[in-house]
Amino acid sequence: MPKNKLKKFRGSRTCGGGTHKNRRGAGSRGGHGNAGGCKHHFQRVMMRGRAMGKHGFYKHNAKEVDVVNVGELDAMTVEDGRIDLGRMKVLGRGKLTRPVSVSAASFSAAAREKIEEAGGEVVVS
């Protein structure tokens, strides 16, 4: 019957690992964490499905546009029926119940249609 490994290595300083300097730190594993993913641990990283490197792009000149929907215009209306939205864009979600004159930077086609259908006026500023 074969001897089990625990008994075999009991009393041994290195348990079959060669000199006492071997199996010492992370160097014997090839580094800490995800080290070597592009070099000596490439296959391991591929098997685990980790995406490496940079992905996508950042658009530096992208402009954030503030938007308001047609359904919100009823609550914004003052007595004379004029709304000045400045540099905002009007989108077509919701319903408009009264005629209003809306001044904004841009309008979607649906918003323009709904405002004019309610008897209002569209002014691009």
LOTI-318974 format. One record per atom (N, C-alpha, C, O): residue number from 1; residue in one letter; y, z, x. Coordinates in pm, 1 decimal. Last residue first. Example, Ala and Ser with C-alpha at 12.3 -4.5 7.8 and 13.67 -1.06 7.14 Angstrom:
# residues 2
{pt 2,'S',{-225.0,708.0,1285.0}},
{pt 2,'S',{-106.0,714.0,1367.0}},
{pt 2,'S',{3.0,787.0,1290.0}},
{pt 2,'S',{113.8,803.9,1340.9}},
{pt 1,'A',{-569.0,780.0,1319.0}},
{pt 1,'A',{-450.0,780.0,1230.0}},
{pt 1,'A',{-330.0,780.0,1320.0}},
{pt 1,'A',{-331.9,846.5,1423.6}},
# end
This chain:
# residues 125
{pt 125,'S',{7989.4,-3130.5,-3543.0}},
{pt 125,'S',{8102.1,-3090.2,-3457.9}},
{pt 125,'S',{8064.7,-3100.5,-3311.7}},
{pt 125,'S',{8146.6,-3070.8,-3224.7}},
{pt 124,'V',{7927.7,-3299.1,-3834.7}},
{pt 124,'V',{7876.7,-3279.5,-3698.9}},
{pt 124,'V',{7995.0,-3248.0,-3608.1}},
{pt 124,'V',{8088.8,-3326.9,-3596.8}},
{pt 123,'V',{7900.4,-3196.1,-4157.2}},
{pt 123,'V',{8000.7,-3227.1,-4056.2}},
{pt 123,'V',{7941.2,-3195.9,-3918.4}},
{pt 123,'V',{7908.5,-3081.0,-3888.8}},
{pt 122,'V',{7801.7,-3267.5,-4479.7}},
{pt 122,'V',{7751.8,-3242.3,-4345.4}},
{pt 122,'V',{7857.9,-3286.2,-4245.6}},
{pt 122,'V',{7901.4,-3401.4,-4248.6}},
{pt 121,'E',{7836.4,-3119.0,-4800.5}},
{pt 121,'E',{7888.4,-3210.7,-4699.8}},
{pt 121,'E',{7837.7,-3168.2,-4561.1}},
{pt 121,'E',{7831.5,-3049.4,-4529.5}},
{pt 120,'G',{7656.8,-3105.2,-5119.5}},
{pt 120,'G',{7734.6,-3052.7,-5007.9}},
{pt 120,'G',{7775.6,-3161.6,-4909.7}},
{pt 120,'G',{7752.5,-3280.3,-4932.8}},
{pt 119,'G',{7483.1,-3156.8,-5322.9}},
{pt 119,'G',{7624.5,-3187.2,-5345.2}},
{pt 119,'G',{7714.0,-3137.8,-5233.8}},
{pt 119,'G',{7835.5,-3129.2,-5251.5}},
{pt 118,'A',{7220.6,-3131.2,-5267.1}},
{pt 118,'A',{7279.4,-3020.7,-5342.2}},
{pt 118,'A',{7428.4,-3043.6,-5370.3}},
{pt 118,'A',{7493.0,-2960.3,-5433.8}},
{pt 117,'E',{7188.3,-3354.4,-5106.3}},
{pt 117,'E',{7125.4,-3355.3,-5238.5}},
{pt 117,'E',{7183.5,-3245.0,-5326.8}},
{pt 117,'E',{7194.7,-3262.6,-5448.1}},
{pt 116,'E',{7305.0,-3273.5,-4869.8}},
{pt 116,'E',{7371.4,-3376.7,-4947.8}},
{pt 116,'E',{7316.0,-3383.9,-5090.5}},
{pt 116,'E',{7389.0,-3416.0,-5184.2}},
{pt 115,'I',{7113.9,-3083.7,-4791.4}},
{pt 115,'I',{7253.4,-3043.0,-4810.7}},
{pt 115,'I',{7327.0,-3144.5,-4898.1}},
{pt 115,'I',{7401.6,-3107.3,-4988.6}},
{pt 114,'K',{6880.3,-3237.6,-4771.0}},
{pt 114,'K',{6886.0,-3127.8,-4868.2}},
{pt 114,'K',{7029.3,-3084.3,-4896.2}},
{pt 114,'K',{7063.6,-3051.8,-5009.9}},
{pt 113,'E',{6946.8,-3419.9,-4561.8}},
{pt 113,'E',{6911.1,-3469.1,-4695.7}},
{pt 113,'E',{6925.7,-3359.3,-4800.9}},
{pt 113,'E',{6978.2,-3385.0,-4909.3}},
{pt 112,'R',{6984.2,-3248.5,-4344.5}},
{pt 112,'R',{7094.4,-3334.9,-4389.2}},
{pt 112,'R',{7070.2,-3380.8,-4533.8}},
{pt 112,'R',{7161.3,-3380.4,-4616.6}},
{pt 111,'A',{6726.0,-3143.1,-4323.1}},
{pt 111,'A',{6838.5,-3055.2,-4354.4}},
{pt 111,'A',{6955.5,-3135.3,-4408.8}},
{pt 111,'A',{7018.6,-3095.8,-4506.8}},
{pt 110,'A',{6576.7,-3370.8,-4254.7}},
{pt 110,'A',{6545.2,-3299.2,-4378.5}},
{pt 110,'A',{6660.7,-3209.4,-4420.1}},
{pt 110,'A',{6691.3,-3199.4,-4538.9}},
{pt 109,'A',{6687.9,-3436.3,-4005.5}},
{pt 109,'A',{6697.7,-3531.3,-4116.7}},
{pt 109,'A',{6673.4,-3462.2,-4250.0}},
{pt 109,'A',{6741.7,-3491.4,-4348.2}},
{pt 108,'S',{6879.4,-3166.4,-3862.2}},
{pt 108,'S',{6756.9,-3244.5,-3874.9}},
{pt 108,'S',{6772.0,-3334.8,-3996.3}},
{pt 108,'S',{6859.0,-3312.3,-4080.4}},
{pt 107,'F',{7192.5,-3166.8,-3694.0}},
{pt 107,'F',{7116.1,-3144.8,-3816.7}},
{pt 107,'F',{6986.1,-3223.2,-3808.4}},
{pt 107,'F',{6982.8,-3333.5,-3753.8}},
{pt 106,'S',{7425.5,-3007.6,-3465.6}},
{pt 106,'S',{7329.6,-3111.9,-3505.2}},
{pt 106,'S',{7252.2,-3068.3,-3628.5}},
{pt 106,'S',{7246.9,-2950.2,-3662.7}},
{pt 105,'A',{7645.6,-2832.6,-3468.2}},
{pt 105,'A',{7629.2,-2927.5,-3357.7}},
{pt 105,'A',{7533.6,-3039.6,-3393.9}},
{pt 105,'A',{7557.0,-3154.9,-3357.6}},
{pt 104,'A',{7813.9,-2805.7,-3792.0}},
{pt 104,'A',{7723.6,-2759.2,-3686.6}},
{pt 104,'A',{7710.9,-2867.3,-3580.3}},
{pt 104,'A',{7758.6,-2979.3,-3598.4}},
{pt 103,'S',{7935.7,-2720.3,-4099.4}},
{pt 103,'S',{7976.3,-2777.9,-3971.9}},
{pt 103,'S',{7888.1,-2718.6,-3863.5}},
{pt 103,'S',{7886.2,-2597.1,-3843.7}},
{pt 102,'V',{7889.5,-2780.2,-4439.1}},
{pt 102,'V',{7833.3,-2717.2,-4318.9}},
{pt 102,'V',{7879.2,-2793.0,-4195.4}},
{pt 102,'V',{7863.7,-2914.8,-4187.0}},
{pt 101,'S',{7983.0,-2700.9,-4749.2}},
{pt 101,'S',{8025.1,-2788.1,-4640.4}},
{pt 101,'S',{7985.2,-2719.3,-4510.5}},
{pt 101,'S',{8039.0,-2614.3,-4475.4}},
{pt 100,'V',{7766.7,-2681.3,-5034.4}},
{pt 100,'V',{7836.4,-2619.7,-4922.9}},
{pt 100,'V',{7875.6,-2726.2,-4822.2}},
{pt 100,'V',{7809.6,-2829.5,-4811.0}},
{pt 99,'P',{7657.5,-2629.6,-5366.2}},
{pt 99,'P',{7715.7,-2722.7,-5268.9}},
{pt 99,'P',{7794.6,-2648.3,-5161.1}},
{pt 99,'P',{7878.3,-2563.4,-5191.6}},
{pt 98,'R',{7358.4,-2427.3,-5404.7}},
{pt 98,'R',{7498.5,-2458.9,-5435.1}},
{pt 98,'R',{7554.6,-2555.9,-5331.1}},
{pt 98,'R',{7503.4,-2562.9,-5219.4}},
{pt 97,'T',{7096.5,-2392.8,-5321.5}},
{pt 97,'T',{7123.5,-2389.9,-5465.9}},
{pt 97,'T',{7267.3,-2427.2,-5501.6}},
{pt 97,'T',{7295.6,-2455.9,-5617.9}},
{pt 96,'L',{6848.5,-2506.2,-5107.3}},
{pt 96,'L',{6991.9,-2482.9,-5118.0}},
{pt 96,'L',{7028.5,-2494.7,-5265.3}},
{pt 96,'L',{6996.1,-2595.0,-5328.9}},
{pt 95,'K',{6547.8,-2384.9,-4957.9}},
{pt 95,'K',{6618.3,-2456.6,-5064.0}},
{pt 95,'K',{6765.0,-2415.5,-5064.7}},
{pt 95,'K',{6799.8,-2303.6,-5027.1}},
{pt 94,'G',{6347.0,-2438.1,-4653.4}},
{pt 94,'G',{6408.4,-2361.4,-4761.0}},
{pt 94,'G',{6481.7,-2450.2,-4860.1}},
{pt 94,'G',{6479.6,-2572.9,-4849.7}},
{pt 93,'R',{6411.9,-2610.2,-4354.7}},
{pt 93,'R',{6321.4,-2522.5,-4428.4}},
{pt 93,'R',{6398.1,-2443.2,-4534.3}},
{pt 93,'R',{6503.8,-2387.3,-4505.2}},
{pt 92,'G',{6551.1,-2795.6,-4179.9}},
{pt 92,'G',{6534.9,-2818.5,-4323.3}},
{pt 92,'G',{6444.7,-2726.9,-4400.8}},
{pt 92,'G',{6402.4,-2765.6,-4509.7}},
{pt 91,'L',{6808.2,-2673.3,-3953.1}},
{pt 91,'L',{6676.2,-2727.9,-3982.7}},
{pt 91,'L',{6650.7,-2721.9,-4132.2}},
{pt 91,'L',{6720.9,-2650.9,-4204.2}},
{pt 90,'V',{7089.7,-2712.2,-3755.6}},
{pt 90,'V',{7042.2,-2679.1,-3889.3}},
{pt 90,'V',{6910.7,-2751.3,-3913.5}},
{pt 90,'V',{6901.0,-2872.9,-3897.5}},
{pt 89,'K',{7193.3,-2561.1,-3455.0}},
{pt 89,'K',{7127.8,-2674.7,-3518.9}},
{pt 89,'K',{7074.2,-2628.0,-3653.0}},
{pt 89,'K',{7019.8,-2518.2,-3664.0}},
{pt 88,'M',{7515.3,-2448.8,-3321.7}},
{pt 88,'M',{7380.2,-2429.6,-3374.8}},
{pt 88,'M',{7325.6,-2559.1,-3433.8}},
{pt 88,'M',{7399.9,-2653.8,-3459.4}},
{pt 87,'R',{7774.1,-2420.5,-3229.5}},
{pt 87,'R',{7680.1,-2497.2,-3148.7}},
{pt 87,'R',{7534.7,-2480.0,-3195.2}},
{pt 87,'R',{7441.9,-2495.3,-3115.7}},
{pt 86,'G',{7919.1,-2369.1,-3540.3}},
{pt 86,'G',{7948.3,-2392.0,-3398.5}},
{pt 86,'G',{7843.1,-2477.9,-3329.9}},
{pt 86,'G',{7823.9,-2593.9,-3366.3}},
{pt 85,'L',{7904.2,-2327.8,-3808.9}},
{pt 85,'L',{7795.7,-2274.1,-3727.4}},
{pt 85,'L',{7814.3,-2300.6,-3578.3}},
{pt 85,'L',{7731.4,-2257.7,-3498.0}},
{pt 84,'D',{8089.8,-2261.7,-4080.5}},
{pt 84,'D',{8104.6,-2317.1,-3946.4}},
{pt 84,'D',{8000.1,-2250.4,-3855.7}},
{pt 84,'D',{8007.7,-2130.4,-3829.6}},
{pt 83,'I',{8096.1,-2343.7,-4414.7}},
{pt 83,'I',{8022.5,-2267.0,-4313.4}},
{pt 83,'I',{8042.0,-2336.7,-4180.2}},
{pt 83,'I',{8014.6,-2456.0,-4167.1}},
{pt 82,'R',{8257.0,-2317.5,-4729.9}},
{pt 82,'R',{8253.3,-2375.2,-4595.1}},
{pt 82,'R',{8176.5,-2281.2,-4501.2}},
{pt 82,'R',{8189.6,-2159.0,-4507.1}},
{pt 81,'G',{8310.6,-2219.7,-4986.1}},
{pt 81,'G',{8193.1,-2304.8,-4966.4}},
{pt 81,'G',{8185.3,-2370.9,-4829.9}},
{pt 81,'G',{8114.7,-2470.5,-4814.1}},
{pt 80,'D',{8502.8,-2033.3,-5045.5}},
{pt 80,'D',{8544.7,-2173.8,-5047.9}},
{pt 80,'D',{8428.8,-2269.4,-5018.7}},
{pt 80,'D',{8447.9,-2390.8,-5026.2}},
{pt 79,'E',{8356.7,-1786.4,-5017.4}},
{pt 79,'E',{8406.2,-1832.8,-5147.9}},
{pt 79,'E',{8441.3,-1981.2,-5151.6}},
{pt 79,'E',{8412.8,-2048.5,-5250.6}},
{pt 78,'V',{8077.0,-1847.7,-4790.3}},
{pt 78,'V',{8193.7,-1771.6,-4834.8}},
{pt 78,'V',{8246.8,-1837.6,-4962.2}},
{pt 78,'V',{8188.2,-1934.6,-5010.1}},
{pt 77,'T',{7729.6,-1837.9,-4719.4}},
{pt 77,'T',{7841.8,-1906.9,-4782.1}},
{pt 77,'T',{7952.4,-1809.9,-4821.9}},
{pt 77,'T',{7926.4,-1704.1,-4879.3}},
{pt 76,'M',{7501.3,-1719.4,-4630.0}},
{pt 76,'M',{7614.4,-1727.4,-4537.6}},
{pt 76,'M',{7741.5,-1781.3,-4602.8}},
{pt 76,'M',{7849.8,-1770.3,-4545.4}},
{pt 75,'A',{7311.8,-1747.5,-4827.5}},
{pt 75,'A',{7359.8,-1612.0,-4799.2}},
{pt 75,'A',{7482.6,-1613.3,-4708.4}},
{pt 75,'A',{7560.4,-1518.0,-4709.4}},
{pt 74,'D',{7265.7,-2024.0,-4811.4}},
{pt 74,'D',{7317.7,-1964.1,-4935.7}},
{pt 74,'D',{7379.2,-1826.3,-4908.7}},
{pt 74,'D',{7485.7,-1793.5,-4961.1}},
{pt 73,'L',{7144.7,-2069.2,-4563.4}},
{pt 73,'L',{7286.5,-2106.2,-4580.3}},
{pt 73,'L',{7347.1,-2045.6,-4705.7}},
{pt 73,'L',{7467.0,-2017.8,-4708.4}},
{pt 72,'E',{6878.1,-2030.4,-4545.0}},
{pt 72,'E',{6963.7,-1918.0,-4507.6}},
{pt 72,'E',{7111.7,-1946.1,-4533.7}},
{pt 72,'E',{7194.4,-1855.2,-4526.3}},
{pt 71,'G',{6760.0,-2274.3,-4602.7}},
{pt 71,'G',{6741.6,-2163.2,-4695.6}},
{pt 71,'G',{6831.0,-2043.8,-4666.5}},
{pt 71,'G',{6856.7,-1963.4,-4756.1}},
{pt 70,'V',{6805.1,-2426.0,-4374.8}},
{pt 70,'V',{6884.6,-2454.2,-4494.4}},
{pt 70,'V',{6876.0,-2338.4,-4593.1}},
{pt 70,'V',{6974.3,-2307.3,-4660.3}},
{pt 69,'N',{6802.2,-2224.6,-4074.6}},
{pt 69,'N',{6739.2,-2306.5,-4176.8}},
{pt 69,'N',{6828.8,-2320.7,-4298.7}},
{pt 69,'N',{6916.8,-2238.1,-4322.9}},
{pt 68,'V',{6925.0,-2250.3,-3744.2}},
{pt 68,'V',{6933.8,-2184.1,-3873.9}},
{pt 68,'V',{6873.2,-2278.9,-3976.8}},
{pt 68,'V',{6891.0,-2400.3,-3967.3}},
{pt 67,'V',{6900.5,-2197.1,-3389.0}},
{pt 67,'V',{6876.0,-2273.2,-3511.0}},
{pt 67,'V',{6895.2,-2185.4,-3633.8}},
{pt 67,'V',{6883.2,-2063.0,-3627.6}},
{pt 66,'D',{7007.4,-2249.8,-3059.6}},
{pt 66,'D',{7001.8,-2157.6,-3172.3}},
{pt 66,'D',{6990.6,-2239.3,-3299.7}},
{pt 66,'D',{7061.5,-2338.4,-3317.4}},
{pt 65,'V',{6830.3,-2375.7,-2794.0}},
{pt 65,'V',{6915.8,-2412.7,-2905.2}},
{pt 65,'V',{6897.8,-2310.3,-3016.3}},
{pt 65,'V',{6785.9,-2286.7,-3062.0}},
{pt 64,'E',{6826.4,-2375.5,-2450.1}},
{pt 64,'E',{6784.2,-2300.0,-2566.9}},
{pt 64,'E',{6882.4,-2333.9,-2679.1}},
{pt 64,'E',{7003.7,-2322.2,-2661.3}},
{pt 63,'K',{6750.8,-2639.5,-2239.1}},
{pt 63,'K',{6855.8,-2573.2,-2314.1}},
{pt 63,'K',{6795.1,-2503.3,-2434.6}},
{pt 63,'K',{6721.2,-2564.2,-2512.0}},
{pt 62,'A',{6635.4,-2684.4,-1905.6}},
{pt 62,'A',{6604.4,-2674.8,-2049.2}},
{pt 62,'A',{6714.5,-2596.3,-2120.4}},
{pt 62,'A',{6765.1,-2497.6,-2067.0}},
{pt 61,'N',{6647.4,-2726.1,-1635.2}},
{pt 61,'N',{6765.1,-2761.8,-1714.2}},
{pt 61,'N',{6737.4,-2758.7,-1863.9}},
{pt 61,'N',{6808.1,-2823.4,-1941.2}},
{pt 60,'H',{6400.6,-2650.0,-1534.3}},
{pt 60,'H',{6518.3,-2573.5,-1495.6}},
{pt 60,'H',{6639.9,-2604.8,-1582.2}},
{pt 60,'H',{6726.4,-2519.2,-1600.5}},
{pt 59,'K',{6092.8,-2606.7,-1649.3}},
{pt 59,'K',{6203.0,-2699.0,-1669.7}},
{pt 59,'K',{6334.1,-2623.6,-1646.5}},
{pt 59,'K',{6374.4,-2542.3,-1729.8}},
{pt 58,'Y',{5817.0,-2562.0,-1459.6}},
{pt 58,'Y',{5927.2,-2491.1,-1520.6}},
{pt 58,'Y',{6045.1,-2586.6,-1529.8}},
{pt 58,'Y',{6091.0,-2640.3,-1429.0}},
{pt 57,'F',{5474.2,-2658.1,-1513.3}},
{pt 57,'F',{5602.9,-2671.1,-1447.6}},
{pt 57,'F',{5706.8,-2592.7,-1525.2}},
{pt 57,'F',{5687.0,-2560.7,-1642.4}},
{pt 56,'G',{5122.2,-2612.7,-1434.1}},
{pt 56,'G',{5234.4,-2645.5,-1520.2}},
{pt 56,'G',{5363.1,-2659.9,-1441.4}},
{pt 56,'G',{5361.7,-2672.4,-1318.9}},
{pt 55,'H',{5020.2,-2381.2,-1188.2}},
{pt 55,'H',{4985.5,-2468.1,-1300.3}},
{pt 55,'H',{5108.6,-2492.2,-1386.0}},
{pt 55,'H',{5189.2,-2401.7,-1407.4}},
{pt 54,'K',{4916.8,-2308.6,-852.7}},
{pt 54,'K',{5018.7,-2309.2,-955.9}},
{pt 54,'K',{4980.5,-2409.0,-1064.1}},
{pt 54,'K',{4915.9,-2509.9,-1035.8}},
{pt 53,'G',{4597.9,-2156.9,-766.6}},
{pt 53,'G',{4719.3,-2232.9,-741.9}},
{pt 53,'G',{4815.9,-2224.1,-857.7}},
{pt 53,'G',{4799.3,-2143.0,-948.9}},
{pt 52,'M',{4301.4,-2158.4,-967.9}},
{pt 52,'M',{4374.0,-2123.3,-847.0}},
{pt 52,'M',{4498.8,-2208.8,-834.0}},
{pt 52,'M',{4503.9,-2320.7,-885.1}},
{pt 51,'A',{4104.7,-2005.3,-1209.4}},
{pt 51,'A',{4198.8,-2112.5,-1179.8}},
{pt 51,'A',{4283.1,-2069.2,-1061.2}},
{pt 51,'A',{4330.4,-1955.7,-1055.8}},
{pt 50,'R',{3765.6,-1920.0,-1191.9}},
{pt 50,'R',{3903.3,-1876.0,-1173.2}},
{pt 50,'R',{3991.2,-1995.9,-1141.6}},
{pt 50,'R',{3956.6,-2078.5,-1057.2}},
{pt 49,'G',{3489.4,-1943.2,-1236.0}},
{pt 49,'G',{3583.8,-2017.1,-1319.5}},
{pt 49,'G',{3726.6,-1973.0,-1305.7}},
{pt 49,'G',{3803.8,-1987.3,-1400.6}},
{pt 48,'R',{3284.0,-1851.1,-1086.6}},
{pt 48,'R',{3345.5,-1755.4,-1179.1}},
{pt 48,'R',{3450.6,-1821.1,-1267.2}},
{pt 48,'R',{3496.3,-1760.2,-1364.0}},
{pt 47,'M',{3233.0,-2073.8,-931.9}},
{pt 47,'M',{3130.1,-2028.4,-1025.1}},
{pt 47,'M',{3187.6,-1931.2,-1128.0}},
{pt 47,'M',{3144.5,-1929.5,-1243.3}},
{pt 46,'M',{3464.0,-2082.1,-775.4}},
{pt 46,'M',{3435.6,-2191.8,-869.0}},
{pt 46,'M',{3333.4,-2148.5,-973.9}},
{pt 46,'M',{3346.2,-2183.0,-1091.4}},
{pt 45,'V',{3430.2,-1852.5,-622.9}},
{pt 45,'V',{3544.9,-1863.1,-713.0}},
{pt 45,'V',{3521.0,-1971.8,-817.6}},
{pt 45,'V',{3554.3,-1954.3,-934.8}},
{pt 44,'R',{3202.2,-1921.1,-477.4}},
{pt 44,'R',{3200.8,-1803.5,-563.8}},
{pt 44,'R',{3313.5,-1810.8,-667.2}},
{pt 44,'R',{3293.6,-1779.0,-784.4}},
{pt 43,'Q',{3295.3,-2137.5,-328.5}},
{pt 43,'Q',{3187.9,-2157.8,-425.9}},
{pt 43,'Q',{3182.3,-2041.9,-525.3}},
{pt 43,'Q',{3160.1,-2063.3,-644.5}},
{pt 42,'F',{3490.0,-2018.0,-159.9}},
{pt 42,'F',{3526.3,-2121.9,-255.7}},
{pt 42,'F',{3421.2,-2136.3,-365.5}},
{pt 42,'F',{3455.7,-2146.1,-483.3}},
{pt 41,'H',{3503.2,-1832.7,39.8}},
{pt 41,'H',{3445.0,-1791.7,-88.6}},
{pt 41,'H',{3473.8,-1893.5,-197.7}},
{pt 41,'H',{3481.1,-1858.1,-315.4}},
{pt 40,'H',{3629.5,-1949.8,260.0}},
{pt 40,'H',{3488.4,-1917.6,271.8}},
{pt 40,'H',{3424.0,-1867.9,143.1}},
{pt 40,'H',{3301.4,-1860.8,135.9}},
{pt 39,'K',{3878.4,-2082.8,95.3}},
{pt 39,'K',{3813.9,-2106.3,224.4}},
{pt 39,'K',{3666.3,-2069.3,217.3}},
{pt 39,'K',{3585.3,-2150.5,172.4}},
{pt 38,'C',{3996.5,-2002.7,-129.3}},
{pt 38,'C',{4015.2,-2143.9,-94.1}},
{pt 38,'C',{3940.9,-2178.4,33.7}},
{pt 38,'C',{3941.4,-2294.2,75.4}},
{pt 37,'G',{3927.8,-1735.8,-131.6}},
{pt 37,'G',{3889.8,-1819.4,-245.0}},
{pt 37,'G',{3904.7,-1967.4,-217.3}},
{pt 37,'G',{3833.4,-2049.1,-275.5}},
{pt 36,'G',{3988.0,-1539.4,51.5}},
{pt 36,'G',{3900.5,-1648.8,93.3}},
{pt 36,'G',{3859.5,-1741.0,-18.5}},
{pt 36,'G',{3764.8,-1818.0,-2.6}},
{pt 35,'A',{4013.1,-1259.6,-166.7}},
{pt 35,'A',{4040.4,-1321.5,-37.4}},
{pt 35,'A',{3940.8,-1432.1,-9.0}},
{pt 35,'A',{3822.7,-1420.1,-41.7}},
{pt 34,'N',{4016.2,-1113.2,-394.9}},
{pt 34,'N',{3995.3,-1257.7,-407.9}},
{pt 34,'N',{4022.1,-1331.3,-276.8}},
{pt 34,'N',{4050.5,-1451.1,-276.7}},
{pt 33,'G',{3908.2,-817.4,-244.2}},
{pt 33,'G',{3950.1,-884.3,-367.1}},
{pt 33,'G',{3915.6,-1031.0,-370.0}},
{pt 33,'G',{3800.3,-1069.4,-350.0}},
{pt 32,'H',{3895.1,-845.4,110.0}},
{pt 32,'H',{3918.4,-762.6,-7.9}},
{pt 32,'H',{3954.5,-850.6,-126.9}},
{pt 32,'H',{4025.6,-949.7,-110.2}},
{pt 31,'G',{3631.3,-1004.7,309.8}},
{pt 31,'G',{3767.6,-971.9,270.1}},
{pt 31,'G',{3773.1,-886.2,145.5}},
{pt 31,'G',{3670.9,-857.7,83.0}},
{pt 30,'G',{3364.9,-1038.3,370.4}},
{pt 30,'G',{3451.1,-1155.3,374.1}},
{pt 30,'G',{3590.3,-1129.0,324.0}},
{pt 30,'G',{3663.2,-1224.4,297.1}},
{pt 29,'R',{3204.9,-824.4,401.2}},
{pt 29,'R',{3198.7,-891.4,270.8}},
{pt 29,'R',{3284.2,-1017.6,268.8}},
{pt 29,'R',{3276.1,-1095.8,174.0}},
{pt 28,'S',{3274.6,-736.3,646.9}},
{pt 28,'S',{3136.3,-780.3,630.8}},
{pt 28,'S',{3115.7,-849.7,496.9}},
{pt 28,'S',{3020.1,-925.4,480.2}},
{pt 27,'G',{3530.1,-652.9,602.0}},
{pt 27,'G',{3509.7,-772.8,681.4}},
{pt 27,'G',{3368.3,-825.2,669.2}},
{pt 27,'G',{3345.0,-945.6,680.0}},
{pt 26,'A',{3534.0,-412.2,482.4}},
{pt 26,'A',{3537.8,-528.1,394.1}},
{pt 26,'A',{3517.9,-658.3,470.7}},
{pt 26,'A',{3491.5,-762.4,410.6}},
{pt 25,'G',{3318.6,-243.1,717.8}},
{pt 25,'G',{3429.5,-249.8,621.2}},
{pt 25,'G',{3420.2,-374.6,535.8}},
{pt 25,'G',{3313.6,-434.1,519.5}},
{pt 24,'R',{3045.9,-232.6,831.4}},
{pt 24,'R',{3141.6,-123.6,841.8}},
{pt 24,'R',{3248.7,-131.3,732.6}},
{pt 24,'R',{3267.9,-33.4,660.5}},
{pt 23,'R',{2826.5,-386.3,897.0}},
{pt 23,'R',{2835.9,-329.6,761.7}},
{pt 23,'R',{2940.7,-219.2,754.1}},
{pt 23,'R',{2925.1,-123.3,678.5}},
{pt 22,'N',{2819.6,-297.2,1248.2}},
{pt 22,'N',{2796.9,-389.9,1137.5}},
{pt 22,'N',{2802.8,-315.0,1004.1}},
{pt 22,'N',{2785.6,-193.2,1000.5}},
{pt 21,'K',{2826.1,-87.6,1422.0}},
{pt 21,'K',{2952.5,-154.1,1389.5}},
{pt 21,'K',{2937.7,-253.1,1274.1}},
{pt 21,'K',{3036.7,-288.0,1209.8}},
{pt 20,'H',{2572.2,-2.8,1481.0}},
{pt 20,'H',{2650.0,79.0,1387.8}},
{pt 20,'H',{2783.9,16.0,1350.5}},
{pt 20,'H',{2849.0,61.8,1256.6}},
{pt 19,'T',{2357.4,-297.0,1475.5}},
{pt 19,'T',{2433.5,-192.3,1542.3}},
{pt 19,'T',{2521.8,-117.2,1442.2}},
{pt 19,'T',{2543.0,-164.5,1330.6}},
{pt 18,'G',{2147.5,-347.9,1194.8}},
{pt 18,'G',{2185.2,-379.3,1332.0}},
{pt 18,'G',{2259.5,-264.3,1394.5}},
{pt 18,'G',{2228.4,-147.8,1369.6}},
{pt 17,'G',{2069.1,-245.2,951.1}},
{pt 17,'G',{2189.9,-326.2,956.5}},
{pt 17,'G',{2233.1,-361.9,1097.1}},
{pt 17,'G',{2347.4,-403.2,1116.4}},
{pt 16,'G',{1861.8,-68.7,911.5}},
{pt 16,'G',{1828.9,-209.2,928.6}},
{pt 16,'G',{1948.8,-299.9,940.5}},
{pt 16,'G',{1932.7,-422.0,940.1}},
{pt 15,'C',{1993.2,181.0,895.5}},
{pt 15,'C',{1911.6,131.0,785.3}},
{pt 15,'C',{1887.3,-18.7,795.1}},
{pt 15,'C',{1892.4,-88.2,693.6}},
{pt 14,'T',{2127.2,319.8,1095.4}},
{pt 14,'T',{2188.9,198.4,1042.4}},
{pt 14,'T',{2109.2,132.6,931.4}},
{pt 14,'T',{2156.3,33.1,876.3}},
{pt 13,'R',{1983.9,552.9,1157.3}},
{pt 13,'R',{2130.3,556.9,1153.9}},
{pt 13,'R',{2189.3,436.9,1080.7}},
{pt 13,'R',{2290.2,450.2,1011.4}},
{pt 12,'S',{1706.6,687.4,984.5}},
{pt 12,'S',{1763.5,580.0,1064.8}},
{pt 12,'S',{1915.0,581.9,1050.6}},
{pt 12,'S',{1967.4,609.7,942.7}},
{pt 11,'G',{1618.1,873.8,808.7}},
{pt 11,'G',{1636.9,917.5,945.9}},
{pt 11,'G',{1696.7,812.0,1035.3}},
{pt 11,'G',{1734.0,840.7,1149.1}},
{pt 10,'R',{1459.1,633.2,617.6}},
{pt 10,'R',{1499.9,773.2,624.9}},
{pt 10,'R',{1505.7,818.5,770.6}},
{pt 10,'R',{1409.3,802.8,845.6}},
{pt 9,'F',{1359.0,377.8,590.3}},
{pt 9,'F',{1485.7,393.3,661.3}},
{pt 9,'F',{1534.0,538.2,670.2}},
{pt 9,'F',{1641.0,563.0,725.8}},
{pt 8,'K',{1118.9,413.2,450.9}},
{pt 8,'K',{1119.4,339.3,576.9}},
{pt 8,'K',{1244.8,369.6,658.3}},
{pt 8,'K',{1238.1,385.3,780.2}},
{pt 7,'K',{1188.4,537.1,216.1}},
{pt 7,'K',{1111.4,613.6,315.5}},
{pt 7,'K',{1119.4,547.5,452.0}},
{pt 7,'K',{1125.7,614.5,555.0}},
{pt 6,'L',{1323.1,321.4,104.3}},
{pt 6,'L',{1391.1,449.0,121.1}},
{pt 6,'L',{1319.9,532.9,227.0}},
{pt 6,'L',{1382.8,591.3,315.3}},
{pt 5,'K',{1133.9,117.7,85.3}},
{pt 5,'K',{1242.8,106.1,182.8}},
{pt 5,'K',{1313.5,238.6,206.9}},
{pt 5,'K',{1359.0,265.3,318.1}},
{pt 4,'N',{783.3,220.0,81.3}},
{pt 4,'N',{907.9,179.1,16.8}},
{pt 4,'N',{1023.2,191.7,116.3}},
{pt 4,'N',{1014.7,263.6,215.9}},
{pt 3,'K',{501.4,60.1,230.6}},
{pt 3,'K',{593.9,172.5,235.1}},
{pt 3,'K',{723.2,132.0,162.1}},
{pt 3,'K',{769.0,19.1,179.7}},
{pt 2,'P',{226.3,-88.0,54.6}},
{pt 2,'P',{344.4,-95.6,140.1}},
{pt 2,'P',{432.8,28.0,124.8}},
{pt 2,'P',{437.2,90.9,19.1}},
{pt 1,'M',{-118.3,0.0,84.0}},
{pt 1,'M',{0.0,0.0,0.0}},
{pt 1,'M',{124.8,0.0,88.6}},
{pt 1,'M',{132.3,75.8,185.3}},
# end
